[in-house]
Every structure is written in structure tokens, then in C-alpha cells.
Amino acid sequence: MTDLWSALCLVAVLEGLLLFAMPDAWRRAAEQLHAMPNGKLRAVGALVVAIGLAALVLVRM
């Protein structure tokens, strides 16, 4: 459970760094996401989840 909380904290740190370092780029990316249809967003989300799980498996080996 500690690993899960550590991972969630790391995600928050990375998100915060992106907002701090590149707020305009982050805003443009959010606007582009807002303009995408739901089906495409779901496909991108599924792809990111699959890549993340595969990376996690490789890191844990």
C-alpha cells in the first residue's frame, strides 16, 4: 500500500512540475483534449494504461 501512495505522490509532483514549468503548453494541451471526441479520448486513455502497465511489469522484473 505504501508503494501505491508513493506512486500517487510522484504523479502529483510530476503534474505540478509541468504546470509550474510550462503553464501555457499545459493549457494548450488541455484545450486540445477538450476538443477531442470521447471515443478518441478513451482510446488514448486505454493506450496510456496499457503502456503504463507494461512499463510497470518491466520495472518490477
Backbone as a ProteinNet text record, in pm:
[ID]
protein_1_A
[PRIMARY]
MTDLWSALCLVAVLEGLLLFAMPDAWRRAAEQLHAMPNGKLRAVGALVVAIGLAALVLVRM
[TERTIARY]
81.6	0	86.4	201.5	292.9	341.3	364.9	408.1	301.8	175.7	67.2	63.8	71.8	71.2	193.7	308.2	430	413.6	354.1	332.4	236.1	129	33	96	179.8	250.8	345.9	412.8	503.7	427.2	309.5	226.2	191.2	154.5	121.7	241.6	358.4	480.4	506.8	496.8	521.5	418.6	291.4	187.8	215.7	251.7	281.8	401.6	502.8	620.6	584.3	499.3	457.5	379.9	288.9	211.8	302.6	401.3	492.3	586.6	642.1	744.2	686.5	570	516.1	364.8	317.2	172.4	100	161.7	95.8	83.7	189.4	184.7	82.5	74.9	-22.1	-164.3	-187.2	-319.7	-358.3	-262.9	-291.8	-324.2	-249.3	-276.6	-414.8	-452.9	-585.1	-695	-672.8	-771.2	-784.4	-672.8	-678.1	-752.7	-730.6	-803	-952.5	-987.3	-1128	-1196.4	-1122.7	-1179	-1190.2	-1124.2	-1126.6	-1258.8	-1307.3	-1428.6	-1401.7	-1508.1	-1493.8	-1432.2	-1469.3	-1415.3	-1264.1	-1215.5	-1070.9	-1000	-1060.6	-1002.2	-994.5	-1100.5	-1099.6	-990.5	-972.7	-869.1	-729.7	-707.5	-578.5	-558.6	-663.4	-655.1	-622.4	-687.7	-660.4	-516.3	-467.5	-329	-230.1	-256.5	-168.3	-169.2	-286	-295.4	-215	-229.6	-156.9	-6.2	38.8	181.8	231.5	152	191.3	201	104.9	109.8	228.7	254.5	370	500.2	510.8	631.7	645.2	533.9	537.4	585.2	536.2	580.1	729.6	778.2	922.9	1006	958.9	1034.2	1037.5	928.5	919	991.2	1040.2	1110.4	1246.6
-119.1	0	126.1	117.3	231.1	263.3	159.4	182.6	256.5	223.2	291.1	439.3	469.8	609.7	683.5	615.7	677.6	709.2	616.8	638.2	753.6	760.9	870.3	1005	1007.1	1130.9	1172.2	1076.7	1106.3	1161.8	1108	1162.2	1307.9	1337.6	1474.6	1567.4	1521.4	1601.6	1629.4	1527.5	1545.4	1638.2	1622.2	1711.9	1855.8	1873.1	2006	2068.1	1988.2	2039.1	2086.1	2009.7	2051	2182.1	2194.1	2318.1	2435.6	2411	2517	2558.6	2461	2490.2	2536.7	2482.2	2512.5	2532.6	2636.3	2652.8	2675.6	2748.6	2774.4	2647	2567.3	2440.9	2346.7	2343.9	2258.4	2302.3	2433.1	2486.1	2451	2463.8	2427.9	2279.7	2196.1	2053	2021.6	2089.1	2067.4	2112	2221.2	2267.3	2167.7	2108.5	2008.6	1883.5	1844.2	1730.5	1758.7	1881	1919.7	1910.5	1937.6	1937.2	1796.5	1697.6	1561.1	1492.5	1408	1331.6	1226.7	1187.4	1094.4	961.1	910	781.6	785.2	893.6	907.7	923	999.2	1014.7	879.3	799.7	667.5	579.1	586.3	506.3	548.8	678.5	728.2	687.1	698.6	658.1	510.6	426.3	283	253.1	324.2	305.5	345.3	457.3	502.9	403.4	350.1	249.8	125.4	79.4	-40.1	-16.8	97.6	128.9	137.8	201.9	212.3	77.3	-9.9	-144.4	-224.5	-214	-284.5	-232.4	-100.9	-43	-87.4	-94.9	-139.9	-284.1	-368	-508.2	-515.8	-438.5	-440.5	-387.9	-284.8	-228.7	-325.1	-398.1	-488.7	-621.2	-648.3	-775.6	-776
0	0	0	64.1	66	-74.8	-155.8	-293.7	-373.5	-350.3	-421.3	-385.2	-257.1	-215.1	-267.2	-267.9	-321.7	-469.9	-542.8	-686.1	-709.3	-632.2	-647.5	-613.2	-511.9	-477.1	-588.5	-648.6	-758.4	-878.4	-906.6	-1013.9	-984.4	-861	-823.8	-840.8	-803.5	-819.3	-967.5	-1051.8	-1194.6	-1258	-1223	-1274.8	-1230.8	-1105.8	-1055	-1124.2	-1151.5	-1222.7	-1362.8	-1430.9	-1565	-1560.3	-1465.1	-1451.5	-1415.1	-1331	-1287.6	-1400.4	-1471.7	-1571.9	-1705.7	-1745.2	-1877.5	-1871.8	-1805.9	-1792	-1925.6	-2017.2	-2145.9	-2229	-2231.5	-2306	-2244.4	-2112	-2044.1	-2078	-2080.8	-2113.7	-2257.1	-2351	-2491	-2502.9	-2430.9	-2434.3	-2378.4	-2271.6	-2212.3	-2309	-2380.1	-2479	-2593	-2636	-2741.6	-2694.4	-2570	-2515.1	-2508.5	-2471.8	-2462.2	-2598.3	-2705.1	-2840	-2899	-2839.5	-2893.3	-2861	-2953.8	-2924	-2815.2	-2743.6	-2631.5	-2672.9	-2787.2	-2832.4	-2848.6	-2904.6	-2923.4	-2788.7	-2697.1	-2563.4	-2492.3	-2504	-2441.6	-2500.4	-2632.7	-2697.7	-2650.6	-2642.3	-2593.4	-2447.8	-2366	-2226	-2211.5	-2291.9	-2287.2	-2328.1	-2428.2	-2472.7	-2363.2	-2297	-2189.1	-2073.2	-2040.3	-1933.8	-1971.6	-2094.6	-2139.1	-2135.6	-2181.7	-2179.8	-2036.1	-1950	-1809	-1740.6	-1766.6	-1707.7	-1760	-1890.2	-1946.4	-1885.9	-1870.7	-1809.1	-1664.1	-1592.3	-1453.8	-1442.8	-1532.3	-1534	-1560.4	-1655.5	-1686.8	-1569.7	-1503.4	-1390.5	-1273.6	-1252.8	-1138	-1159.1	-1279.7	-1304.2	-1240.5
[MASK]
+++++++++++++++++++++++++++++++++++++++++++++++++++++++++++++

